[in-house]
Amino acid sequence: MKLKALAFATLMAFGGAAFAQAPAAGAVATDKAAVKTDKQQIKADKKTDDKTAVAADKAKLKADKAQLKQDKAKAKAEKKAAAKEAKMAKATAAKDAKMEKEPATPAAAATPATPATPAKKY
């Protein structure tokens, strides 16, 4: 039972650090929407023939694409870490269950099974 508590505490300690660095849950979807909006804005600015706005929109699009790429990589790493932690927890639980089922082995006798012959008296 103590092993389960130790394993859980370890997972929480190291798992918390991994999740603290991960992007927000909807970050990838938000970034995709921003890229789509940037592309639409570039089209609209091209129709009005506003070259300054088009250049600014292209710079914003480039930054949004970089952010999207970064968030996708973080989300992928988070998913991989969560799968690894789940696998470790499952293995630990299986090991704990196996240990609970096995009977404790009896301790070896401190004295030999056959008594030693008494020493001769002189």
N, CA, C and O atoms as a GROMACS GRO file, in nm:
protein
  488
    1MET      N    1   0.082  -0.120   0.000
    1MET     CA    2   0.000   0.000   0.000
    1MET      C    3   0.087   0.126   0.000
    1MET      O    4   0.053   0.225  -0.065
    2LYS      N    5   0.198   0.122   0.073
    2LYS     CA    6   0.286   0.239   0.078
    2LYS      C    7   0.350   0.264  -0.056
    2LYS      O    8   0.377   0.378  -0.093
    3LEU      N    9   0.375   0.155  -0.131
    3LEU     CA   10   0.436   0.168  -0.262
    3LEU      C   11   0.343   0.244  -0.357
    3LEU      O   12   0.388   0.324  -0.439
    4LYS      N   13   0.212   0.218  -0.346
    4LYS     CA   14   0.116   0.289  -0.430
    4LYS      C   15   0.119   0.439  -0.400
    4LYS      O   16   0.117   0.522  -0.492
    5ALA      N   17   0.124   0.473  -0.274
    5ALA     CA   18   0.127   0.614  -0.235
    5ALA      C   19   0.254   0.680  -0.285
    5ALA      O   20   0.251   0.794  -0.331
    6LEU      N   21   0.366   0.610  -0.276
    6LEU     CA   22   0.493   0.665  -0.325
    6LEU      C   23   0.490   0.684  -0.476
    6LEU      O   24   0.534   0.788  -0.526
    7ALA      N   25   0.438   0.585  -0.548
    7ALA     CA   26   0.430   0.595  -0.694
    7ALA      C   27   0.338   0.710  -0.735
    7ALA      O   28   0.369   0.786  -0.827
    8PHE      N   29   0.226   0.723  -0.666
    8PHE     CA   30   0.132   0.831  -0.698
    8PHE      C   31   0.195   0.968  -0.671
    8PHE      O   32   0.180   1.060  -0.751
    9ALA      N   33   0.265   0.980  -0.559
    9ALA     CA   34   0.329   1.108  -0.525
    9ALA      C   35   0.436   1.144  -0.628
    9ALA      O   36   0.449   1.261  -0.665
   10THR      N   37   0.511   1.045  -0.672
   10THR     CA   38   0.614   1.070  -0.774
   10THR      C   39   0.552   1.115  -0.904
   10THR      O   40   0.598   1.210  -0.967
   11LEU      N   41   0.445   1.046  -0.946
   11LEU     CA   42   0.378   1.084  -1.070
   11LEU      C   43   0.323   1.226  -1.063
   11LEU      O   44   0.332   1.302  -1.159
   12MET      N   45   0.266   1.260  -0.950
   12MET     CA   46   0.209   1.394  -0.935
   12MET      C   47   0.318   1.500  -0.935
   12MET      O   48   0.299   1.608  -0.991
   13ALA      N   49   0.431   1.471  -0.873
   13ALA     CA   50   0.540   1.569  -0.866
   13ALA      C   51   0.598   1.598  -1.003
   13ALA      O   52   0.615   1.714  -1.041
   14PHE      N   53   0.627   1.492  -1.078
   14PHE     CA   54   0.688   1.513  -1.209
   14PHE      C   55   0.584   1.543  -1.316
   14PHE      O   56   0.613   1.616  -1.411
   15GLY      N   57   0.466   1.489  -1.303
   15GLY     CA   58   0.359   1.514  -1.400
   15GLY      C   59   0.311   1.658  -1.395
   15GLY      O   60   0.275   1.715  -1.498
   16GLY      N   61   0.309   1.715  -1.277
   16GLY     CA   62   0.265   1.854  -1.262
   16GLY      C   63   0.354   1.950  -1.337
   16GLY      O   64   0.306   2.047  -1.396
   17ALA      N   65   0.484   1.924  -1.337
   17ALA     CA   66   0.578   2.010  -1.408
   17ALA      C   67   0.556   2.002  -1.559
   17ALA      O   68   0.565   2.103  -1.629
   18ALA      N   69   0.526   1.883  -1.608
   18ALA     CA   70   0.503   1.867  -1.752
   18ALA      C   71   0.376   1.938  -1.795
   18ALA      O   72   0.373   2.002  -1.901
   19PHE      N   73   0.270   1.928  -1.714
   19PHE     CA   74   0.145   1.992  -1.752
   19PHE      C   75   0.149   2.143  -1.734
   19PHE      O   76   0.074   2.214  -1.801
   20ALA      N   77   0.234   2.194  -1.648
   20ALA     CA   78   0.245   2.338  -1.628
   20ALA      C   79   0.302   2.406  -1.752
   20ALA      O   80   0.273   2.522  -1.779
   21GLN      N   81   0.384   2.334  -1.828
   21GLN     CA   82   0.446   2.390  -1.947
   21GLN      C   83   0.361   2.369  -2.072
   21GLN      O   84   0.390   2.427  -2.177
   22ALA      N   85   0.260   2.290  -2.062
   22ALA     CA   86   0.178   2.258  -2.178
   22ALA      C   87   0.088   2.376  -2.216
   22ALA      O   88   0.052   2.457  -2.131
   23PRO      N   89   0.052   2.384  -2.344
   23PRO     CA   90  -0.037   2.492  -2.386
   23PRO      C   91  -0.178   2.472  -2.330
   23PRO      O   92  -0.212   2.363  -2.284
   24ALA      N   93  -0.256   2.576  -2.334
   24ALA     CA   94  -0.395   2.567  -2.288
   24ALA      C   95  -0.470   2.466  -2.374
   24ALA      O   96  -0.429   2.437  -2.487
   25ALA      N   97  -0.578   2.415  -2.323
   25ALA     CA   98  -0.652   2.307  -2.389
   25ALA      C   99  -0.692   2.343  -2.533
   25ALA      O  100  -0.678   2.258  -2.621
   26GLY      N  101  -0.739   2.462  -2.558
   26GLY     CA  102  -0.784   2.500  -2.692
   26GLY      C  103  -0.684   2.585  -2.769
   26GLY      O  104  -0.722   2.652  -2.865
   27ALA      N  105  -0.558   2.582  -2.729
   27ALA     CA  106  -0.458   2.668  -2.792
   27ALA      C  107  -0.441   2.638  -2.940
   27ALA      O  108  -0.430   2.730  -3.022
   28VAL      N  109  -0.438   2.510  -2.975
   28VAL     CA  110  -0.419   2.473  -3.116
   28VAL      C  111  -0.537   2.518  -3.199
   28VAL      O  112  -0.520   2.572  -3.308
   29ALA      N  113  -0.657   2.498  -3.148
   29ALA     CA  114  -0.777   2.541  -3.222
   29ALA      C  115  -0.781   2.693  -3.237
   29ALA      O  116  -0.818   2.745  -3.342
   30THR      N  117  -0.741   2.763  -3.131
   30THR     CA  118  -0.739   2.910  -3.136
   30THR      C  119  -0.637   2.957  -3.240
   30THR      O  120  -0.663   3.051  -3.315
   31ASP      N  121  -0.520   2.892  -3.242
   31ASP     CA  122  -0.417   2.929  -3.340
   31ASP      C  123  -0.463   2.902  -3.483
   31ASP      O  124  -0.435   2.982  -3.573
   32LYS      N  125  -0.532   2.792  -3.504
   32LYS     CA  126  -0.583   2.762  -3.638
   32LYS      C  127  -0.683   2.869  -3.683
   32LYS      O  128  -0.683   2.910  -3.799
   33ALA      N  129  -0.767   2.912  -3.591
   33ALA     CA  130  -0.864   3.017  -3.624
   33ALA      C  131  -0.794   3.148  -3.656
   33ALA      O  132  -0.835   3.221  -3.746
   34ALA      N  133  -0.687   3.179  -3.582
   34ALA     CA  134  -0.612   3.302  -3.607
   34ALA      C  135  -0.546   3.299  -3.745
   34ALA      O  136  -0.544   3.399  -3.815
   35VAL      N  137  -0.492   3.185  -3.783
   35VAL     CA  138  -0.429   3.171  -3.915
   35VAL      C  139  -0.533   3.190  -4.025
   35VAL      O  140  -0.509   3.257  -4.125
   36LYS      N  141  -0.649   3.129  -4.004
   36LYS     CA  142  -0.757   3.141  -4.104
   36LYS      C  143  -0.801   3.287  -4.118
   36LYS      O  144  -0.822   3.336  -4.229
   37THR      N  145  -0.815   3.355  -4.004
   37THR     CA  146  -0.854   3.496  -4.006
   37THR      C  147  -0.749   3.582  -4.077
   37THR      O  148  -0.782   3.672  -4.153
   38ASP      N  149  -0.621   3.551  -4.052
   38ASP     CA  150  -0.512   3.626  -4.117
   38ASP      C  151  -0.517   3.609  -4.268
   38ASP      O  152  -0.498   3.705  -4.342
   39LYS      N  153  -0.543   3.486  -4.314
   39LYS     CA  154  -0.551   3.461  -4.458
   39LYS      C  155  -0.668   3.539  -4.521
   39LYS      O  156  -0.655   3.594  -4.630
   40GLN      N  157  -0.780   3.543  -4.451
   40GLN     CA  158  -0.895   3.619  -4.501
   40GLN      C  159  -0.865   3.768  -4.505
   40GLN      O  160  -0.906   3.838  -4.598
   41GLN      N  161  -0.793   3.817  -4.406
   41GLN     CA  162  -0.759   3.959  -4.400
   41GLN      C  163  -0.664   3.995  -4.514
   41GLN      O  164  -0.676   4.103  -4.573
   42ILE      N  165  -0.571   3.906  -4.545
   42ILE     CA  166  -0.479   3.930  -4.656
   42ILE      C  167  -0.557   3.940  -4.787
   42ILE      O  168  -0.531   4.028  -4.868
   43LYS      N  169  -0.654   3.850  -4.807
   43LYS     CA  170  -0.737   3.855  -4.928
   43LYS      C  171  -0.811   3.988  -4.938
   43LYS      O  172  -0.815   4.051  -5.044
   44ALA      N  173  -0.869   4.030  -4.826
   44ALA     CA  174  -0.946   4.155  -4.827
   44ALA      C  175  -0.854   4.274  -4.856
   44ALA      O  176  -0.893   4.364  -4.931
   45ASP      N  177  -0.735   4.275  -4.798
   45ASP     CA  178  -0.643   4.386  -4.822
   45ASP      C  179  -0.590   4.386  -4.965
   45ASP      O  180  -0.563   4.493  -5.021
   46LYS      N  181  -0.574   4.269  -5.025
   46LYS     CA  182  -0.530   4.263  -5.164
   46LYS      C  183  -0.637   4.320  -5.257
   46LYS      O  184  -0.605   4.385  -5.356
   47LYS      N  185  -0.766   4.295  -5.224
   47LYS     CA  186  -0.874   4.348  -5.306
   47LYS      C  187  -0.878   4.500  -5.302
   47LYS      O  188  -0.908   4.564  -5.402
   48THR      N  189  -0.846   4.556  -5.186
   48THR     CA  190  -0.847   4.702  -5.174
   48THR      C  191  -0.714   4.762  -5.219
   48THR      O  192  -0.698   4.884  -5.221
   49ASP      N  193  -0.619   4.676  -5.256
   49ASP     CA  194  -0.488   4.718  -5.305
   49ASP      C  195  -0.411   4.799  -5.200
   49ASP      O  196  -0.347   4.899  -5.233
   50ASP      N  197  -0.420   4.757  -5.073
   50ASP     CA  198  -0.349   4.822  -4.962
   50ASP      C  199  -0.222   4.742  -4.932
   50ASP      O  200  -0.226   4.647  -4.853
   51LYS      N  201  -0.112   4.779  -4.994
   51LYS     CA  202   0.013   4.703  -4.985
   51LYS      C  203   0.072   4.705  -4.844
   51LYS      O  204   0.133   4.606  -4.802
   52THR      N  205   0.056   4.813  -4.772
   52THR     CA  206   0.109   4.822  -4.636
   52THR      C  207   0.036   4.725  -4.544
   52THR      O  208   0.099   4.656  -4.464
   53ALA      N  209  -0.095   4.720  -4.557
   53ALA     CA  210  -0.175   4.629  -4.474
   53ALA      C  211  -0.146   4.484  -4.510
   53ALA      O  212  -0.143   4.398  -4.422
   54VAL      N  213  -0.126   4.457  -4.638
   54VAL     CA  214  -0.095   4.320  -4.682
   54VAL      C  215   0.037   4.275  -4.620
   54VAL      O  216   0.048   4.162  -4.572
   55ALA      N  217   0.137   4.362  -4.620
   55ALA     CA  218   0.267   4.328  -4.562
   55ALA      C  219   0.254   4.302  -4.411
   55ALA      O  220   0.313   4.208  -4.358
   56ALA      N  221   0.176   4.385  -4.344
   56ALA     CA  222   0.154   4.367  -4.200
   56ALA      C  223   0.078   4.237  -4.173
   56ALA      O  224   0.110   4.164  -4.079
   57ASP      N  225  -0.021   4.208  -4.257
   57ASP     CA  226  -0.098   4.085  -4.240
   57ASP      C  227  -0.012   3.962  -4.264
   57ASP      O  228  -0.028   3.861  -4.195
   58LYS      N  229   0.078   3.969  -4.361
   58LYS     CA  230   0.168   3.857  -4.389
   58LYS      C  231   0.262   3.832  -4.271
   58LYS      O  232   0.290   3.717  -4.236
   59ALA      N  233   0.310   3.939  -4.209
   59ALA     CA  234   0.396   3.924  -4.091
   59ALA      C  235   0.319   3.861  -3.976
   59ALA      O  236   0.371   3.775  -3.905
   60LYS      N  237   0.195   3.905  -3.958
   60LYS     CA  238   0.111   3.848  -3.851
   60LYS      C  239   0.080   3.702  -3.880
   60LYS      O  240   0.079   3.619  -3.789
   61LEU      N  241   0.054   3.669  -4.006
   61LEU     CA  242   0.028   3.531  -4.046
   61LEU      C  243   0.149   3.442  -4.016
   61LEU      O  244   0.134   3.331  -3.966
   62LYS      N  245   0.266   3.492  -4.046
   62LYS     CA  246   0.388   3.416  -4.020
   62LYS      C  247   0.405   3.390  -3.870
   62LYS      O  248   0.442   3.279  -3.830
   63ALA      N  249   0.379   3.490  -3.788
   63ALA     CA  250   0.391   3.475  -3.643
   63ALA      C  251   0.286   3.377  -3.590
   63ALA      O  252   0.316   3.295  -3.503
   64ASP      N  253   0.164   3.385  -3.644
   64ASP     CA  254   0.058   3.295  -3.599
   64ASP      C  255   0.087   3.151  -3.640
   64ASP      O  256   0.057   3.058  -3.565
   65LYS      N  257   0.145   3.131  -3.758
   65LYS     CA  258   0.182   2.996  -3.802
   65LYS      C  259   0.292   2.938  -3.713
   65LYS      O  260   0.290   2.820  -3.679
   66ALA      N  261   0.388   3.022  -3.674
   66ALA     CA  262   0.495   2.977  -3.585
   66ALA      C  263   0.437   2.937  -3.449
   66ALA      O  264   0.478   2.836  -3.392
   67GLN      N  265   0.343   3.016  -3.398
   67GLN     CA  266   0.279   2.984  -3.270
   67GLN      C  267   0.199   2.855  -3.280
   67GLN      O  268   0.200   2.773  -3.188
   68LEU      N  269   0.130   2.837  -3.393
   68LEU     CA  270   0.052   2.714  -3.414
   68LEU      C  271   0.145   2.593  -3.414
   68LEU      O  272   0.114   2.491  -3.352
   69LYS      N  273   0.257   2.604  -3.482
   69LYS     CA  274   0.353   2.493  -3.488
   69LYS      C  275   0.406   2.460  -3.348
   69LYS      O  276   0.418   2.343  -3.312
   70GLN      N  277   0.436   2.564  -3.271
   70GLN     CA  278   0.488   2.545  -3.136
   70GLN      C  279   0.382   2.479  -3.045
   70GLN      O  280   0.414   2.388  -2.969
   71ASP      N  281   0.259   2.524  -3.055
   71ASP     CA  282   0.153   2.467  -2.972
   71ASP      C  283   0.121   2.323  -3.011
   71ASP      O  284   0.090   2.241  -2.925
   72LYS      N  285   0.129   2.292  -3.140
   72LYS     CA  286   0.108   2.154  -3.184
   72LYS      C  287   0.216   2.063  -3.126
   72LYS      O  288   0.186   1.953  -3.080
   73ALA      N  289   0.340   2.109  -3.127
   73ALA     CA  290   0.450   2.030  -3.073
   73ALA      C  291   0.432   2.008  -2.923
   73ALA      O  292   0.455   1.898  -2.872
   74LYS      N  293   0.390   2.113  -2.851
   74LYS     CA  294   0.367   2.100  -2.707
   74LYS      C  295   0.252   2.004  -2.678
   74LYS      O  296   0.260   1.924  -2.585
   75ALA      N  297   0.146   2.014  -2.757
   75ALA     CA  298   0.031   1.925  -2.737
   75ALA      C  299   0.070   1.779  -2.763
   75ALA      O  300   0.026   1.689  -2.692
   76LYS      N  301   0.153   1.758  -2.864
   76LYS     CA  302   0.198   1.623  -2.896
   76LYS      C  303   0.285   1.568  -2.783
   76LYS      O  304   0.270   1.452  -2.744
   77ALA      N  305   0.374   1.651  -2.730
   77ALA     CA  306   0.460   1.609  -2.620
   77ALA      C  307   0.378   1.580  -2.495
   77ALA      O  308   0.405   1.485  -2.422
   78GLU      N  309   0.277   1.662  -2.471
   78GLU     CA  310   0.189   1.642  -2.355
   78GLU      C  311   0.114   1.510  -2.368
   78GLU      O  312   0.102   1.436  -2.270
   79LYS      N  313   0.064   1.482  -2.486
   79LYS     CA  314  -0.009   1.357  -2.508
   79LYS      C  315   0.083   1.237  -2.488
   79LYS      O  316   0.042   1.137  -2.428
   80LYS      N  317   0.206   1.248  -2.536
   80LYS     CA  318   0.302   1.139  -2.522
   80LYS      C  319   0.338   1.118  -2.375
   80LYS      O  320   0.348   1.004  -2.329
   81ALA      N  321   0.358   1.228  -2.301
   81ALA     CA  322   0.391   1.218  -2.159
   81ALA      C  323   0.275   1.158  -2.080
   81ALA      O  324   0.297   1.078  -1.989
   82ALA      N  325   0.154   1.198  -2.114
   82ALA     CA  326   0.036   1.144  -2.044
   82ALA      C  327   0.023   0.994  -2.070
   82ALA      O  328  -0.012   0.918  -1.979
   83ALA      N  329   0.050   0.951  -2.192
   83ALA     CA  330   0.042   0.809  -2.225
   83ALA      C  331   0.150   0.731  -2.148
   83ALA      O  332   0.125   0.621  -2.099
   84LYS      N  333   0.268   0.789  -2.139
   84LYS     CA  334   0.377   0.724  -2.067
   84LYS      C  335   0.344   0.713  -1.918
   84LYS      O  336   0.369   0.609  -1.856
   85GLU      N  337   0.289   0.819  -1.862
   85GLU     CA  338   0.252   0.817  -1.720
   85GLU      C  339   0.142   0.716  -1.693
   85GLU      O  340   0.144   0.647  -1.592
   86ALA      N  341   0.047   0.706  -1.784
   86ALA     CA  342  -0.062   0.609  -1.769
   86ALA      C  343  -0.006   0.467  -1.776
   86ALA      O  344  -0.049   0.379  -1.701
   87LYS      N  345   0.089   0.446  -1.865
   87LYS     CA  346   0.150   0.314  -1.878
   87LYS      C  347   0.227   0.278  -1.751
   87LYS      O  348   0.220   0.165  -1.702
   88MET      N  349   0.300   0.376  -1.696
   88MET     CA  350   0.374   0.353  -1.572
   88MET      C  351   0.280   0.324  -1.456
   88MET      O  352   0.305   0.234  -1.376
   89ALA      N  353   0.172   0.399  -1.449
   89ALA     CA  354   0.076   0.379  -1.340
   89ALA      C  355   0.011   0.242  -1.351
   89ALA      O  356  -0.010   0.175  -1.250
   90LYS      N  357  -0.019   0.201  -1.473
   90LYS     CA  358  -0.080   0.070  -1.494
   90LYS      C  359   0.018  -0.041  -1.454
   90LYS      O  360  -0.022  -0.138  -1.390
   91ALA      N  361   0.145  -0.026  -1.491
   91ALA     CA  362   0.246  -0.125  -1.455
   91ALA      C  363   0.265  -0.131  -1.304
   91ALA      O  364   0.279  -0.239  -1.247
   92THR      N  365   0.266  -0.015  -1.240
   92THR     CA  366   0.281  -0.009  -1.095
   92THR      C  367   0.162  -0.074  -1.026
   92THR      O  368   0.178  -0.146  -0.928
   93ALA      N  369   0.043  -0.048  -1.077
   93ALA     CA  370  -0.077  -0.108  -1.019
   93ALA      C  371  -0.075  -0.259  -1.035
   93ALA      O  372  -0.114  -0.332  -0.943
   94ALA      N  373  -0.031  -0.307  -1.150
   94ALA     CA  374  -0.023  -0.451  -1.173
   94ALA      C  375   0.080  -0.514  -1.080
   94ALA      O  376   0.057  -0.623  -1.026
   95LYS      N  377   0.190  -0.447  -1.062
   95LYS     CA  378   0.296  -0.497  -0.972
   95LYS      C  379   0.244  -0.501  -0.828
   95LYS      O  380   0.268  -0.598  -0.756
   96ASP      N  381   0.175  -0.396  -0.788
   96ASP     CA  382   0.119  -0.391  -0.653
   96ASP      C  383   0.016  -0.502  -0.631
   96ASP      O  384   0.012  -0.565  -0.526
   97ALA      N  385  -0.067  -0.524  -0.731
   97ALA     CA  386  -0.169  -0.629  -0.721
   97ALA      C  387  -0.103  -0.765  -0.710
   97ALA      O  388  -0.148  -0.850  -0.633
   98LYS      N  389   0.004  -0.786  -0.785
   98LYS     CA  390   0.075  -0.913  -0.780
   98LYS      C  391   0.138  -0.932  -0.642
   98LYS      O  392   0.136  -1.043  -0.588
   99MET      N  393   0.194  -0.825  -0.587
   99MET     CA  394   0.258  -0.834  -0.456
   99MET      C  395   0.155  -0.864  -0.347
   99MET      O  396   0.185  -0.936  -0.252
  100GLU      N  397   0.036  -0.809  -0.360
  100GLU     CA  398  -0.068  -0.832  -0.261
  100GLU      C  399  -0.120  -0.975  -0.267
  100GLU      O  400  -0.160  -1.030  -0.164
  101LYS      N  401  -0.121  -1.037  -0.385
  101LYS     CA  402  -0.171  -1.173  -0.400
  101LYS      C  403  -0.071  -1.276  -0.348
  101LYS      O  404  -0.111  -1.379  -0.294
  102GLU      N  405   0.058  -1.250  -0.366
  102GLU     CA  406   0.160  -1.346  -0.325
  102GLU      C  407   0.170  -1.350  -0.173
  102GLU      O  408   0.176  -1.245  -0.108
  103PRO      N  409   0.173  -1.471  -0.115
  103PRO     CA  410   0.190  -1.479   0.030
  103PRO      C  411   0.334  -1.444   0.067
  103PRO      O  412   0.427  -1.462  -0.011
  104ALA      N  413   0.348  -1.393   0.185
  104ALA     CA  414   0.481  -1.356   0.232
  104ALA      C  415   0.561  -1.483   0.254
  104ALA      O  416   0.508  -1.581   0.306
  105THR      N  417   0.687  -1.483   0.216
  105THR     CA  418   0.771  -1.601   0.235
  105THR      C  419   0.812  -1.607   0.381
  105THR      O  420   0.847  -1.504   0.440
  106PRO      N  421   0.809  -1.725   0.440
  106PRO     CA  422   0.847  -1.735   0.581
  106PRO      C  423   0.995  -1.705   0.598
  106PRO      O  424   1.077  -1.733   0.511
  107ALA      N  425   1.026  -1.648   0.711
  107ALA     CA  426   1.164  -1.615   0.738
  107ALA      C  427   1.242  -1.743   0.763
  107ALA      O  428   1.188  -1.839   0.818
  108ALA      N  429   1.367  -1.746   0.724
  108ALA     CA  430   1.453  -1.863   0.745
  108ALA      C  431   1.483  -1.876   0.893
  108ALA      O  432   1.497  -1.776   0.964
  109ALA      N  433   1.492  -1.996   0.937
  109ALA     CA  434   1.521  -2.020   1.078
  109ALA      C  435   1.661  -1.971   1.111
  109ALA      O  436   1.754  -1.989   1.033
  110ALA      N  437   1.673  -1.910   1.227
  110ALA     CA  438   1.802  -1.858   1.268
  110ALA      C  439   1.895  -1.970   1.312
  110ALA      O  440   2.017  -1.957   1.304
  111THR      N  441   1.838  -2.080   1.360
  111THR     CA  442   1.918  -2.192   1.405
  111THR      C  443   1.909  -2.304   1.304
  111THR      O  444   1.808  -2.315   1.234
  112PRO      N  445   2.009  -2.385   1.294
  112PRO     CA  446   2.003  -2.496   1.197
  112PRO      C  447   1.894  -2.595   1.237
  112PRO      O  448   1.854  -2.602   1.353
  113ALA      N  449   1.848  -2.671   1.139
  113ALA     CA  450   1.740  -2.766   1.163
  113ALA      C  451   1.786  -2.879   1.256
  113ALA      O  452   1.707  -2.925   1.338
  114THR      N  453   1.909  -2.923   1.246
  114THR     CA  454   1.960  -3.027   1.334
  114THR      C  455   2.050  -2.962   1.438
  114THR      O  456   2.136  -2.882   1.402
  115PRO      N  457   2.032  -2.993   1.563
  115PRO     CA  458   2.115  -2.930   1.665
  115PRO      C  459   2.258  -2.980   1.657
  115PRO      O  460   2.283  -3.095   1.621
  116ALA      N  461   2.349  -2.893   1.690
  116ALA     CA  462   2.488  -2.931   1.691
  116ALA      C  463   2.514  -3.025   1.807
  116ALA      O  464   2.445  -3.019   1.908
  117THR      N  465   2.613  -3.111   1.794
  117THR     CA  466   2.646  -3.202   1.905
  117THR      C  467   2.708  -3.122   2.017
  117THR      O  468   2.788  -3.032   1.992
  118PRO      N  469   2.673  -3.154   2.139
  118PRO     CA  470   2.730  -3.078   2.250
  118PRO      C  471   2.880  -3.100   2.260
  118PRO      O  472   2.933  -3.205   2.224
  119ALA      N  473   2.945  -3.000   2.307
  119ALA     CA  474   3.090  -3.009   2.321
  119ALA      C  475   3.124  -3.105   2.435
  119ALA      O  476   3.050  -3.115   2.533
  120LYS      N  477   3.235  -3.176   2.422
  120LYS     CA  478   3.279  -3.270   2.526
  120LYS      C  479   3.333  -3.196   2.645
  120LYS      O  480   3.400  -3.093   2.630
  121LYS      N  481   3.306  -3.246   2.762
  121LYS     CA  482   3.357  -3.185   2.883
  121LYS      C  483   3.486  -3.256   2.922
  121LYS      O  484   3.494  -3.378   2.915
  122TYR      N  485   3.584  -3.183   2.962
  122TYR     CA  486   3.712  -3.242   3.002
  122TYR      C  487   3.733  -3.233   3.147
  122TYR      O  488   3.835  -3.278   3.198
   0.00000   0.00000   0.00000
